[in-house]
Amino acid sequence: MAIEDRVEATAKNIEGKVQEAVGDLTGNPSDEAEGKAKQVDAQAEHTKENVKDKVKKAID
């Protein structure tokens, strides 16, 4: 299931980058902020998966 979570986080990161860029181009600070927030959320998901992998390796 970790692969699926990583794929979802990557997709959310890309979506956030696009939304941030569109917000910048259109001058919409709300879209820019939402895009940045999605990127932060995606990074947190990646970090969570990395921690889970390290714990699993330590147990094995």
PQR file of N, CA, C, O and H, with PARSE charges and radii, in Angstrom:
ATOM      1  N   MET A   1       0.806  -1.194   0.000 -0.4000 1.5000
ATOM      2  CA  MET A   1       0.000   0.000   0.000 -0.0000 2.0000
ATOM      3  C   MET A   1       0.854   1.265   0.000  0.5500 1.7000
ATOM      4  O   MET A   1       0.364   2.339  -0.350 -0.5500 1.4000
ATOM      5  N   ALA A   2       2.087   1.156   0.376 -0.4000 1.5000
ATOM      6  CA  ALA A   2       2.960   2.329   0.425 -0.0000 2.0000
ATOM      7  C   ALA A   2       3.162   2.923  -0.964  0.5500 1.7000
ATOM      8  O   ALA A   2       3.252   4.142  -1.107 -0.5500 1.4000
ATOM      9  H   ALA A   2       2.485   0.284   0.661  0.4000 1.0000
ATOM     10  N   ILE A   3       3.232   2.088  -1.974 -0.4000 1.5000
ATOM     11  CA  ILE A   3       3.419   2.591  -3.339 -0.0000 2.0000
ATOM     12  C   ILE A   3       2.224   3.451  -3.745  0.5500 1.7000
ATOM     13  O   ILE A   3       2.400   4.523  -4.325 -0.5500 1.4000
ATOM     14  H   ILE A   3       3.159   1.097  -1.858  0.4000 1.0000
ATOM     15  N   GLU A   4       1.028   2.995  -3.448 -0.4000 1.5000
ATOM     16  CA  GLU A   4      -0.163   3.760  -3.799 -0.0000 2.0000
ATOM     17  C   GLU A   4      -0.177   5.108  -3.079  0.5500 1.7000
ATOM     18  O   GLU A   4      -0.549   6.126  -3.664 -0.5500 1.4000
ATOM     19  H   GLU A   4       0.885   2.125  -2.976  0.4000 1.0000
ATOM     20  N   ASP A   5       0.229   5.109  -1.808 -0.4000 1.5000
ATOM     21  CA  ASP A   5       0.274   6.352  -1.039 -0.0000 2.0000
ATOM     22  C   ASP A   5       1.297   7.318  -1.631  0.5500 1.7000
ATOM     23  O   ASP A   5       1.058   8.524  -1.698 -0.5500 1.4000
ATOM     24  H   ASP A   5       0.530   4.282  -1.334  0.4000 1.0000
ATOM     25  N   ARG A   6       2.428   6.782  -2.057 -0.4000 1.5000
ATOM     26  CA  ARG A   6       3.463   7.632  -2.661 -0.0000 2.0000
ATOM     27  C   ARG A   6       2.981   8.204  -3.998  0.5500 1.7000
ATOM     28  O   ARG A   6       3.251   9.364  -4.311 -0.5500 1.4000
ATOM     29  H   ARG A   6       2.621   5.802  -2.002  0.4000 1.0000
ATOM     30  N   VAL A   7       2.275   7.401  -4.776 -0.4000 1.5000
ATOM     31  CA  VAL A   7       1.746   7.877  -6.057 -0.0000 2.0000
ATOM     32  C   VAL A   7       0.724   8.989  -5.823  0.5500 1.7000
ATOM     33  O   VAL A   7       0.731  10.005  -6.519 -0.5500 1.4000
ATOM     34  H   VAL A   7       2.056   6.459  -4.522  0.4000 1.0000
ATOM     35  N   GLU A   8      -0.146   8.791  -4.850 -0.4000 1.5000
ATOM     36  CA  GLU A   8      -1.140   9.821  -4.533 -0.0000 2.0000
ATOM     37  C   GLU A   8      -0.465  11.109  -4.066  0.5500 1.7000
ATOM     38  O   GLU A   8      -0.877  12.202  -4.454 -0.5500 1.4000
ATOM     39  H   GLU A   8      -0.152   7.966  -4.285  0.4000 1.0000
ATOM     40  N   ALA A   9       0.564  10.984  -3.238 -0.4000 1.5000
ATOM     41  CA  ALA A   9       1.279  12.165  -2.753 -0.0000 2.0000
ATOM     42  C   ALA A   9       1.977  12.881  -3.901  0.5500 1.7000
ATOM     43  O   ALA A   9       1.986  14.111  -3.951 -0.5500 1.4000
ATOM     44  H   ALA A   9       0.899  10.096  -2.922  0.4000 1.0000
ATOM     45  N   THR A  10       2.555  12.130  -4.814 -0.4000 1.5000
ATOM     46  CA  THR A  10       3.214  12.737  -5.969 -0.0000 2.0000
ATOM     47  C   THR A  10       2.200  13.459  -6.847  0.5500 1.7000
ATOM     48  O   THR A  10       2.461  14.561  -7.329 -0.5500 1.4000
ATOM     49  H   THR A  10       2.547  11.131  -4.774  0.4000 1.0000
ATOM     50  N   ALA A  11       1.051  12.837  -7.053 -0.4000 1.5000
ATOM     51  CA  ALA A  11       0.000  13.470  -7.853 -0.0000 2.0000
ATOM     52  C   ALA A  11      -0.483  14.755  -7.174  0.5500 1.7000
ATOM     53  O   ALA A  11      -0.723  15.760  -7.843 -0.5500 1.4000
ATOM     54  H   ALA A  11       0.839  11.941  -6.662  0.4000 1.0000
ATOM     55  N   LYS A  12      -0.625  14.722  -5.852 -0.4000 1.5000
ATOM     56  CA  LYS A  12      -1.064  15.905  -5.120 -0.0000 2.0000
ATOM     57  C   LYS A  12      -0.017  17.018  -5.224  0.5500 1.7000
ATOM     58  O   LYS A  12      -0.362  18.195  -5.330 -0.5500 1.4000
ATOM     59  H   LYS A  12      -0.431  13.905  -5.308  0.4000 1.0000
ATOM     60  N   ASN A  13       1.261  16.638  -5.193 -0.4000 1.5000
ATOM     61  CA  ASN A  13       2.337  17.610  -5.327 -0.0000 2.0000
ATOM     62  C   ASN A  13       2.288  18.288  -6.697  0.5500 1.7000
ATOM     63  O   ASN A  13       2.406  19.509  -6.800 -0.5500 1.4000
ATOM     64  H   ASN A  13       1.541  15.682  -5.107  0.4000 1.0000
ATOM     65  N   ILE A  14       2.114  17.491  -7.735 -0.4000 1.5000
ATOM     66  CA  ILE A  14       2.030  18.034  -9.098 -0.0000 2.0000
ATOM     67  C   ILE A  14       0.812  18.946  -9.223  0.5500 1.7000
ATOM     68  O   ILE A  14       0.900  20.039  -9.784 -0.5500 1.4000
ATOM     69  H   ILE A  14       2.018  16.499  -7.651  0.4000 1.0000
ATOM     70  N   GLU A  15      -0.311  18.495  -8.703 -0.4000 1.5000
ATOM     71  CA  GLU A  15      -1.534  19.310  -8.739 -0.0000 2.0000
ATOM     72  C   GLU A  15      -1.307  20.644  -8.022  0.5500 1.7000
ATOM     73  O   GLU A  15      -1.751  21.694  -8.486 -0.5500 1.4000
ATOM     74  H   GLU A  15      -0.383  17.608  -8.247  0.4000 1.0000
ATOM     75  N   GLY A  16      -0.614  20.583  -6.893 -0.4000 1.5000
ATOM     76  CA  GLY A  16      -0.326  21.802  -6.145 -0.0000 2.0000
ATOM     77  C   GLY A  16       0.574  22.756  -6.916  0.5500 1.7000
ATOM     78  O   GLY A  16       0.358  23.968  -6.903 -0.5500 1.4000
ATOM     79  H   GLY A  16      -0.253  19.730  -6.517  0.4000 1.0000
ATOM     80  N   LYS A  17       1.583  22.207  -7.588 -0.4000 1.5000
ATOM     81  CA  LYS A  17       2.481  23.043  -8.392 -0.0000 2.0000
ATOM     82  C   LYS A  17       1.723  23.723  -9.524  0.5500 1.7000
ATOM     83  O   LYS A  17       1.930  24.906  -9.797 -0.5500 1.4000
ATOM     84  H   LYS A  17       1.758  21.223  -7.599  0.4000 1.0000
ATOM     85  N   VAL A  18       0.847  22.972 -10.179 -0.4000 1.5000
ATOM     86  CA  VAL A  18       0.050  23.543 -11.268 -0.0000 2.0000
ATOM     87  C   VAL A  18      -0.875  24.623 -10.733  0.5500 1.7000
ATOM     88  O   VAL A  18      -0.975  25.704 -11.312 -0.5500 1.4000
ATOM     89  H   VAL A  18       0.679  22.012  -9.958  0.4000 1.0000
ATOM     90  N   GLN A  19      -1.552  24.331  -9.626 -0.4000 1.5000
ATOM     91  CA  GLN A  19      -2.488  25.301  -9.057 -0.0000 2.0000
ATOM     92  C   GLN A  19      -1.741  26.566  -8.621  0.5500 1.7000
ATOM     93  O   GLN A  19      -2.233  27.677  -8.818 -0.5500 1.4000
ATOM     94  H   GLN A  19      -1.471  23.452  -9.156  0.4000 1.0000
ATOM     95  N   GLU A  20      -0.571  26.399  -8.039 -0.4000 1.5000
ATOM     96  CA  GLU A  20       0.220  27.557  -7.627 -0.0000 2.0000
ATOM     97  C   GLU A  20       0.618  28.397  -8.848  0.5500 1.7000
ATOM     98  O   GLU A  20       0.530  29.624  -8.815 -0.5500 1.4000
ATOM     99  H   GLU A  20      -0.171  25.496  -7.879  0.4000 1.0000
ATOM    100  N   ALA A  21       1.052  27.734  -9.917 -0.4000 1.5000
ATOM    101  CA  ALA A  21       1.456  28.443 -11.137 -0.0000 2.0000
ATOM    102  C   ALA A  21       0.280  29.175 -11.772  0.5500 1.7000
ATOM    103  O   ALA A  21       0.423  30.316 -12.211 -0.5500 1.4000
ATOM    104  H   ALA A  21       1.124  26.737  -9.944  0.4000 1.0000
ATOM    105  N   VAL A  22      -0.874  28.530 -11.821 -0.4000 1.5000
ATOM    106  CA  VAL A  22      -2.068  29.168 -12.392 -0.0000 2.0000
ATOM    107  C   VAL A  22      -2.461  30.379 -11.542  0.5500 1.7000
ATOM    108  O   VAL A  22      -2.810  31.433 -12.073 -0.5500 1.4000
ATOM    109  H   VAL A  22      -0.991  27.603 -11.464  0.4000 1.0000
ATOM    110  N   GLY A  23      -2.403  30.219 -10.241 -0.4000 1.5000
ATOM    111  CA  GLY A  23      -2.719  31.335  -9.351 -0.0000 2.0000
ATOM    112  C   GLY A  23      -1.766  32.496  -9.547  0.5500 1.7000
ATOM    113  O   GLY A  23      -2.167  33.658  -9.492 -0.5500 1.4000
ATOM    114  H   GLY A  23      -2.120  29.362  -9.810  0.4000 1.0000
ATOM    115  N   ASP A  24      -0.492  32.172  -9.778 -0.4000 1.5000
ATOM    116  CA  ASP A  24       0.499  33.217 -10.027 -0.0000 2.0000
ATOM    117  C   ASP A  24       0.222  33.921 -11.349  0.5500 1.7000
ATOM    118  O   ASP A  24       0.276  35.148 -11.431 -0.5500 1.4000
ATOM    119  H   ASP A  24      -0.167  31.228  -9.822  0.4000 1.0000
ATOM    120  N   LEU A  25      -0.072  33.145 -12.371 -0.4000 1.5000
ATOM    121  CA  LEU A  25      -0.342  33.727 -13.694 -0.0000 2.0000
ATOM    122  C   LEU A  25      -1.611  34.579 -13.715  0.5500 1.7000
ATOM    123  O   LEU A  25      -1.653  35.618 -14.374 -0.5500 1.4000
ATOM    124  H   LEU A  25      -0.116  32.148 -12.304  0.4000 1.0000
ATOM    125  N   THR A  26      -2.621  34.151 -13.009 -0.4000 1.5000
ATOM    126  CA  THR A  26      -3.900  34.871 -13.020 -0.0000 2.0000
ATOM    127  C   THR A  26      -3.975  35.941 -11.928  0.5500 1.7000
ATOM    128  O   THR A  26      -4.930  36.715 -11.877 -0.5500 1.4000
ATOM    129  H   THR A  26      -2.587  33.307 -12.473  0.4000 1.0000
ATOM    130  N   GLY A  27      -2.972  35.978 -11.063 -0.4000 1.5000
ATOM    131  CA  GLY A  27      -2.986  36.950  -9.976 -0.0000 2.0000
ATOM    132  C   GLY A  27      -3.955  36.597  -8.871  0.5500 1.7000
ATOM    133  O   GLY A  27      -4.445  37.473  -8.159 -0.5500 1.4000
ATOM    134  H   GLY A  27      -2.196  35.349 -11.105  0.4000 1.0000
ATOM    135  N   ASN A  28      -4.233  35.296  -8.724 -0.4000 1.5000
ATOM    136  CA  ASN A  28      -5.167  34.836  -7.704 -0.0000 2.0000
ATOM    137  C   ASN A  28      -4.378  34.273  -6.513  0.5500 1.7000
ATOM    138  O   ASN A  28      -3.942  33.123  -6.556 -0.5500 1.4000
ATOM    139  H   ASN A  28      -3.835  34.584  -9.302  0.4000 1.0000
ATOM    140  N   PRO A  29      -4.192  35.066  -5.455 -0.5600 1.5000
ATOM    141  CA  PRO A  29      -3.400  34.598  -4.314  0.2800 2.0000
ATOM    142  C   PRO A  29      -4.032  33.408  -3.585  0.5500 1.7000
ATOM    143  O   PRO A  29      -3.326  32.623  -2.951 -0.5500 1.4000
ATOM    144  N   SER A  30      -5.346  33.275  -3.673 -0.4000 1.5000
ATOM    145  CA  SER A  30      -6.020  32.150  -3.025 -0.0000 2.0000
ATOM    146  C   SER A  30      -5.607  30.823  -3.674  0.5500 1.7000
ATOM    147  O   SER A  30      -5.296  29.854  -2.981 -0.5500 1.4000
ATOM    148  H   SER A  30      -5.919  33.913  -4.188  0.4000 1.0000
ATOM    149  N   ASP A  31      -5.609  30.791  -5.006 -0.4000 1.5000
ATOM    150  CA  ASP A  31      -5.178  29.583  -5.716 -0.0000 2.0000
ATOM    151  C   ASP A  31      -3.702  29.288  -5.447  0.5500 1.7000
ATOM    152  O   ASP A  31      -3.308  28.134  -5.280 -0.5500 1.4000
ATOM    153  H   ASP A  31      -5.863  31.578  -5.569  0.4000 1.0000
ATOM    154  N   GLU A  32      -2.903  30.339  -5.409 -0.4000 1.5000
ATOM    155  CA  GLU A  32      -1.479  30.164  -5.131 -0.0000 2.0000
ATOM    156  C   GLU A  32      -1.278  29.519  -3.761  0.5500 1.7000
ATOM    157  O   GLU A  32      -0.502  28.575  -3.613 -0.5500 1.4000
ATOM    158  H   GLU A  32      -3.223  31.277  -5.545  0.4000 1.0000
ATOM    159  N   ALA A  33      -1.988  30.044  -2.765 -0.4000 1.5000
ATOM    160  CA  ALA A  33      -1.868  29.522  -1.401 -0.0000 2.0000
ATOM    161  C   ALA A  33      -2.359  28.080  -1.305  0.5500 1.7000
ATOM    162  O   ALA A  33      -1.739  27.255  -0.635 -0.5500 1.4000
ATOM    163  H   ALA A  33      -2.618  30.811  -2.886  0.4000 1.0000
ATOM    164  N   GLU A  34      -3.471  27.775  -1.973 -0.4000 1.5000
ATOM    165  CA  GLU A  34      -3.986  26.404  -1.956 -0.0000 2.0000
ATOM    166  C   GLU A  34      -2.994  25.447  -2.616  0.5500 1.7000
ATOM    167  O   GLU A  34      -2.807  24.323  -2.149 -0.5500 1.4000
ATOM    168  H   GLU A  34      -3.975  28.445  -2.518  0.4000 1.0000
ATOM    169  N   GLY A  35      -2.364  25.889  -3.696 -0.4000 1.5000
ATOM    170  CA  GLY A  35      -1.367  25.066  -4.371 -0.0000 2.0000
ATOM    171  C   GLY A  35      -0.182  24.781  -3.473  0.5500 1.7000
ATOM    172  O   GLY A  35       0.302  23.651  -3.406 -0.5500 1.4000
ATOM    173  H   GLY A  35      -2.516  26.801  -4.076  0.4000 1.0000
ATOM    174  N   LYS A  36       0.283  25.806  -2.788 -0.4000 1.5000
ATOM    175  CA  LYS A  36       1.405  25.618  -1.859 -0.0000 2.0000
ATOM    176  C   LYS A  36       1.020  24.675  -0.723  0.5500 1.7000
ATOM    177  O   LYS A  36       1.823  23.843  -0.301 -0.5500 1.4000
ATOM    178  H   LYS A  36      -0.110  26.724  -2.842  0.4000 1.0000
ATOM    179  N   ALA A  37      -0.206  24.807  -0.232 -0.4000 1.5000
ATOM    180  CA  ALA A  37      -0.669  23.935   0.854 -0.0000 2.0000
ATOM    181  C   ALA A  37      -0.719  22.477   0.406  0.5500 1.7000
ATOM    182  O   ALA A  37      -0.377  21.577   1.173 -0.5500 1.4000
ATOM    183  H   ALA A  37      -0.859  25.483  -0.575  0.4000 1.0000
ATOM    184  N   LYS A  38      -1.140  22.248  -0.821 -0.4000 1.5000
ATOM    185  CA  LYS A  38      -1.169  20.877  -1.345 -0.0000 2.0000
ATOM    186  C   LYS A  38       0.240  20.298  -1.430  0.5500 1.7000
ATOM    187  O   LYS A  38       0.454  19.116  -1.161 -0.5500 1.4000
ATOM    188  H   LYS A  38      -1.418  22.979  -1.444  0.4000 1.0000
ATOM    189  N   GLN A  39       1.196  21.142  -1.806 -0.4000 1.5000
ATOM    190  CA  GLN A  39       2.573  20.681  -1.892 -0.0000 2.0000
ATOM    191  C   GLN A  39       3.130  20.317  -0.518  0.5500 1.7000
ATOM    192  O   GLN A  39       3.851  19.329  -0.378 -0.5500 1.4000
ATOM    193  H   GLN A  39       1.022  22.103  -2.024  0.4000 1.0000
ATOM    194  N   VAL A  40       2.799  21.111   0.487 -0.4000 1.5000
ATOM    195  CA  VAL A  40       3.231  20.823   1.852 -0.0000 2.0000
ATOM    196  C   VAL A  40       2.608  19.515   2.337  0.5500 1.7000
ATOM    197  O   VAL A  40       3.278  18.692   2.962 -0.5500 1.4000
ATOM    198  H   VAL A  40       2.214  21.914   0.373  0.4000 1.0000
ATOM    199  N   ASP A  41       1.336  19.336   2.045 -0.4000 1.5000
ATOM    200  CA  ASP A  41       0.637  18.109   2.433 -0.0000 2.0000
ATOM    201  C   ASP A  41       1.273  16.890   1.756  0.5500 1.7000
ATOM    202  O   ASP A  41       1.451  15.846   2.383 -0.5500 1.4000
ATOM    203  H   ASP A  41       0.793  20.005   1.537  0.4000 1.0000
ATOM    204  N   ALA A  42       1.609  17.031   0.494 -0.4000 1.5000
ATOM    205  CA  ALA A  42       2.240  15.933  -0.236 -0.0000 2.0000
ATOM    206  C   ALA A  42       3.607  15.597   0.359  0.5500 1.7000
ATOM    207  O   ALA A  42       3.963  14.425   0.476 -0.5500 1.4000
ATOM    208  H   ALA A  42       1.465  17.879  -0.016  0.4000 1.0000
ATOM    209  N   GLN A  43       4.367  16.617   0.731 -0.4000 1.5000
ATOM    210  CA  GLN A  43       5.674  16.382   1.346 -0.0000 2.0000
ATOM    211  C   GLN A  43       5.519  15.653   2.676  0.5500 1.7000
ATOM    212  O   GLN A  43       6.321  14.780   3.007 -0.5500 1.4000
ATOM    213  H   GLN A  43       4.078  17.569   0.636  0.4000 1.0000
ATOM    214  N   ALA A  44       4.488  16.010   3.438 -0.4000 1.5000
ATOM    215  CA  ALA A  44       4.238  15.325   4.710 -0.0000 2.0000
ATOM    216  C   ALA A  44       3.909  13.852   4.480  0.5500 1.7000
ATOM    217  O   ALA A  44       4.338  12.988   5.244 -0.5500 1.4000
ATOM    218  H   ALA A  44       3.836  16.720   3.169  0.4000 1.0000
ATOM    219  N   GLU A  45       3.152  13.572   3.431 -0.4000 1.5000
ATOM    220  CA  GLU A  45       2.825  12.177   3.104 -0.0000 2.0000
ATOM    221  C   GLU A  45       4.089  11.399   2.735  0.5500 1.7000
ATOM    222  O   GLU A  45       4.263  10.255   3.156 -0.5500 1.4000
ATOM    223  H   GLU A  45       2.803  14.274   2.810  0.4000 1.0000
ATOM    224  N   HIS A  46       4.969  12.019   1.949 -0.4000 1.5000
ATOM    225  CA  HIS A  46       6.229  11.360   1.574 -0.0000 2.0000
ATOM    226  C   HIS A  46       7.080  11.093   2.821  0.5500 1.7000
ATOM    227  O   HIS A  46       7.675  10.024   2.953 -0.5500 1.4000
ATOM    228  H   HIS A  46       4.828  12.948   1.606  0.4000 1.0000
ATOM    229  N   THR A  47       7.131  12.053   3.718 -0.4000 1.5000
ATOM    230  CA  THR A  47       7.903  11.889   4.951 -0.0000 2.0000
ATOM    231  C   THR A  47       7.335  10.758   5.795  0.5500 1.7000
ATOM    232  O   THR A  47       8.083   9.957   6.356 -0.5500 1.4000
ATOM    233  H   THR A  47       6.647  12.922   3.611  0.4000 1.0000
ATOM    234  N   LYS A  48       6.012  10.697   5.884 -0.4000 1.5000
ATOM    235  CA  LYS A  48       5.364   9.625   6.651 -0.0000 2.0000
ATOM    236  C   LYS A  48       5.727   8.260   6.067  0.5500 1.7000
ATOM    237  O   LYS A  48       6.027   7.323   6.807 -0.5500 1.4000
ATOM    238  H   LYS A  48       5.405  11.348   5.428  0.4000 1.0000
ATOM    239  N   GLU A  49       5.700   8.153   4.749 -0.4000 1.5000
ATOM    240  CA  GLU A  49       6.037   6.879   4.099 -0.0000 2.0000
ATOM    241  C   GLU A  49       7.511   6.522   4.321  0.5500 1.7000
ATOM    242  O   GLU A  49       7.845   5.352   4.506 -0.5500 1.4000
ATOM    243  H   GLU A  49       5.457   8.914   4.148  0.4000 1.0000
ATOM    244  N   ASN A  50       8.391   7.528   4.304 -0.4000 1.5000
ATOM    245  CA  ASN A  50       9.806   7.271   4.558 -0.0000 2.0000
ATOM    246  C   ASN A  50      10.021   6.745   5.973  0.5500 1.7000
ATOM    247  O   ASN A  50      10.812   5.827   6.187 -0.5500 1.4000
ATOM    248  H   ASN A  50       8.120   8.479   4.154  0.4000 1.0000
ATOM    249  N   VAL A  51       9.315   7.331   6.937 -0.4000 1.5000
ATOM    250  CA  VAL A  51       9.430   6.876   8.326 -0.0000 2.0000
ATOM    251  C   VAL A  51       8.914   5.442   8.449  0.5500 1.7000
ATOM    252  O   VAL A  51       9.533   4.608   9.110 -0.5500 1.4000
ATOM    253  H   VAL A  51       8.672   8.077   6.763  0.4000 1.0000
ATOM    254  N   LYS A  52       7.787   5.163   7.812 -0.4000 1.5000
ATOM    255  CA  LYS A  52       7.244   3.798   7.860 -0.0000 2.0000
ATOM    256  C   LYS A  52       8.238   2.801   7.265  0.5500 1.7000
ATOM    257  O   LYS A  52       8.413   1.707   7.802 -0.5500 1.4000
ATOM    258  H   LYS A  52       7.284   5.841   7.275  0.4000 1.0000
ATOM    259  N   ASP A  53       8.890   3.171   6.160 -0.4000 1.5000
ATOM    260  CA  ASP A  53       9.885   2.285   5.548 -0.0000 2.0000
ATOM    261  C   ASP A  53      11.063   2.044   6.486  0.5500 1.7000
ATOM    262  O   ASP A  53      11.541   0.915   6.596 -0.5500 1.4000
ATOM    263  H   ASP A  53       8.747   4.060   5.724  0.4000 1.0000
ATOM    264  N   LYS A  54      11.534   3.086   7.159 -0.4000 1.5000
ATOM    265  CA  LYS A  54      12.670   2.941   8.068 -0.0000 2.0000
ATOM    266  C   LYS A  54      12.313   2.073   9.265  0.5500 1.7000
ATOM    267  O   LYS A  54      13.123   1.261   9.713 -0.5500 1.4000
ATOM    268  H   LYS A  54      11.145   4.003   7.069  0.4000 1.0000
ATOM    269  N   VAL A  55      11.109   2.241   9.779 -0.4000 1.5000
ATOM    270  CA  VAL A  55      10.660   1.413  10.916 -0.0000 2.0000
ATOM    271  C   VAL A  55      10.569  -0.045  10.484  0.5500 1.7000
ATOM    272  O   VAL A  55      10.991  -0.944  11.212 -0.5500 1.4000
ATOM    273  H   VAL A  55      10.450   2.900   9.416  0.4000 1.0000
ATOM    274  N   LYS A  56      10.020  -0.272   9.307 -0.4000 1.5000
ATOM    275  CA  LYS A  56       9.897  -1.639   8.805 -0.0000 2.0000
ATOM    276  C   LYS A  56      11.266  -2.286   8.631  0.5500 1.7000
ATOM    277  O   LYS A  56      11.453  -3.450   8.986 -0.5500 1.4000
ATOM    278  H   LYS A  56       9.677   0.458   8.716  0.4000 1.0000
ATOM    279  N   LYS A  57      12.228  -1.535   8.083 -0.4000 1.5000
ATOM    280  CA  LYS A  57      13.584  -2.074   7.912 -0.0000 2.0000
ATOM    281  C   LYS A  57      14.222  -2.376   9.255  0.5500 1.7000
ATOM    282  O   LYS A  57      14.925  -3.377   9.397 -0.5500 1.4000
ATOM    283  H   LYS A  57      12.077  -0.590   7.795  0.4000 1.0000
ATOM    284  N   ALA A  58      13.985  -1.520  10.247 -0.4000 1.5000
ATOM    285  CA  ALA A  58      14.555  -1.739  11.567 -0.0000 2.0000
ATOM    286  C   ALA A  58      13.976  -2.981  12.231  0.5500 1.7000
ATOM    287  O   ALA A  58      14.681  -3.682  12.957 -0.5500 1.4000
ATOM    288  H   ALA A  58      13.414  -0.708  10.132  0.4000 1.0000
ATOM    289  N   ILE A  59      12.708  -3.255  11.988 -0.4000 1.5000
ATOM    290  CA  ILE A  59      12.050  -4.426  12.562 -0.0000 2.0000
ATOM    291  C   ILE A  59      12.526  -5.699  11.872  0.5500 1.7000
ATOM    292  O   ILE A  59      12.744  -6.724  12.518 -0.5500 1.4000
ATOM    293  H   ILE A  59      12.136  -2.685  11.398  0.4000 1.0000
ATOM    294  N   ASP A  60      12.683  -5.621  10.553 -0.4000 1.5000
ATOM    295  CA  ASP A  60      13.132  -6.788   9.787 -0.0000 2.0000
ATOM    296  C   ASP A  60      14.580  -7.011  10.040  0.5500 1.7000
ATOM    297  O   ASP A  60      15.166  -7.946   9.494 -0.5500 1.4000
ATOM    298  H   ASP A  60      12.506  -4.788  10.028  0.4000 1.0000
TER
END
